[in-house]
Amino acid sequence: MYAVIATGGKQYRVEAGTVLRIELLSAEAGAEVKFDDVLLVGSGDSVTVGSPKVAGASVTATVQRHGQGDKVSIVKFRRRKHYLRMKNHRQKFTEVKVTGITAG
C-alpha cells in the first residue's frame, strides 16, 4: 500500500517503512506524527484519488531526528558596478519514518 501526502508545501509518495526528510516539524525525536493531507491512496490495482483529499485517510510516522541540510551559497554580482552580496543558507529538516497508512 502506498499514499501521496502533502506537507510543508511539497508532495511525497510514501510506503510503510519509508524514511523522509520533510520541512521542520515542532515535534520531539521519537514522537508520533499524523498526516491528514492524503491526496492519493493505492493498493495494487485499486487507486483512490481525493478531491482534494481522501476522506478518512491518514499516514502515521515517527520522528527520527532533526537536522540541517547542506550549505547553499547565494551570490548577487554586477560587474563593473562595485556590487557584490554573498549569503549562505542551511535549510532545517525533520527526518520521519512512515509506520502505517490507513485508507478512508
N, C-alpha and C positions, 0 to 999 in steps of 0.2 A: 504494500500500500504506500502511496506517495501523496504529497499535497504541495500546493503552492501557497505560501504565506506572504503577507506584506508587513514589513516592519522597518522603521527608520527611513521611509521613503523609497525602499527598494523591495523587490520581489525575489523570493528564494524557493527553489524546488527542494523539498526535504523528504527523507525517508527515516524510519526508525534507526537510530544509531549514527545519523549524520552529525558531524561537528561543523558549526558555522561560526564565522566572525561577523557579527552584526554591529550596528551602531550602539553606543554605550547605553546600558540599562541601569536603572537605580535599584539593583538587587545584589545581595551579598553572594560571594562564591559559595556554591553548594545549595543555593536556594532553587526552588522550582518556579518556573515562569510558565504562563499560559498565553498562547497567541490565539486570539479570536478572529483575526482578519484572515480567514482562509478563503482563497479565491477559487481553488480547484481541488477536488479530491478524486484520486484514481486508484483503481484496484483491478489489475488485469485488463480486460476489455471494457469494463464499465468506468465511465468518467462522468463526474458531476461537476458542472461549471456553475458558479454562482453568478448572481446579477445584482450587485457586485460581489456579495459574499455568499458562501454556502451556509444556509441556516442550520444552526446547531453544531457545526463542525468546529473543532479546536485542535491545537497542537500543543503538547506539553514538552518542556525541555528543562534541563538543569544547567545552571550557570557553572562553568568550569573555572574561568578566570577573567580578569580584566587586564587590559594592556594598551600599548600604543603601537601604531603601525610604523613603517619606515619613514624617515625624514624626507620631505619633499621641499625643494628649493623653488621659490618664486622670484623671478628677476624681471624687473621693468627697466629697459635701457633705451635711451635715444642717443644715437651717435651725434657727435659734434654739438650737443646741447648741454653738456655738463649735467646729465640727468642719469642717475642710477639708484634704484631702490631694490634692496635684497631682503627677503623674508624667508623664514622656514616654517614648516608646519608638520606636526605629527598627529594624525587622527586617532582618537581614543576608540577602543572597541571592546565588546564583550564576546567571549567565546562560549557558546552554548552547545550542548549535546542533546539532540532530539530523543525523547524517551517513548513517546506514543502519539498516535494520530487517531482521533475519534471522528467518524463521519456522522453527519446530521441525519 
